[in-house]
Amino acid sequence: MTGRQVGVVLVSHSAEVATSVAQMARCLATGGATAAVAAAGGTEDGGIGTSAELIKRAVRAVDTGAGVVVIADLGSAVLTVKALLEDKELPDGTRLADAPFLEGAVGAVVTASAGGDSEAVTAAAEEAYGYRKT
């Protein structure tokens, strides 16, 4: 193991939502080193929306070379990440997880913090769809 962890980026239309979910995921990933998590929420002027520049900065901030898993909330957040991936504007090893935002974020951060590789982190985020509350 190289000591590098997969980074996680949370993309939301709201800076407050992205930041709060990142904080919650970090708190639930206890018991050791926490993987790098970055929030890319809202627009550059603080409004509701999605910013390709904020997403690119967040991905670069958590990229240690082990990969980055991006979880987006909905609509243009997903489309913006897909466009950035398609246009190769994000580092190699960046993946978009098809996952619920909060539950997926927690699964991803816990798995990344435990040393999981990019595939395992993505799978943990996506498996959150199967979590039943009844």
Phi, psi and omega in degrees: 000138185274348183090351178275143179244154174294135176270157179233133177239131180251118184251118179227161174289346184237127177299320181296319179295311181301316181294317181294318179294321177300315180297316180296315180298318177299316182295327181277347178265065184270171174098019178156202181294135178262133178299156178291131179230134178231143177258133175233083185243143175073195181259169182296336179266011176089006181273180176277132180152200183227138181236118176300323181294317178296322179295313180299317179297317181296317179297315179299324183294329183255359184280112177254002183101355180265357181110160178225132175252127181252134175238125183244151184284303183190171172046241186295337176296314178295313182298321180294316178298315179301317180296317179297321177293314181298321180276004179058039178267358176246153183301151173305144180090005176270132181233147171259121178273138174270087191216153171295145191297300184289305183296322178295320179298315180297312179301318181294313183292320178298315182292318178297319180294332178278359177098010179297149177280178185302320179296316180293321180294316178297315180298319179297319178296313184289330178294343180297338175299333182277353182287114181264142181256000177232000000 
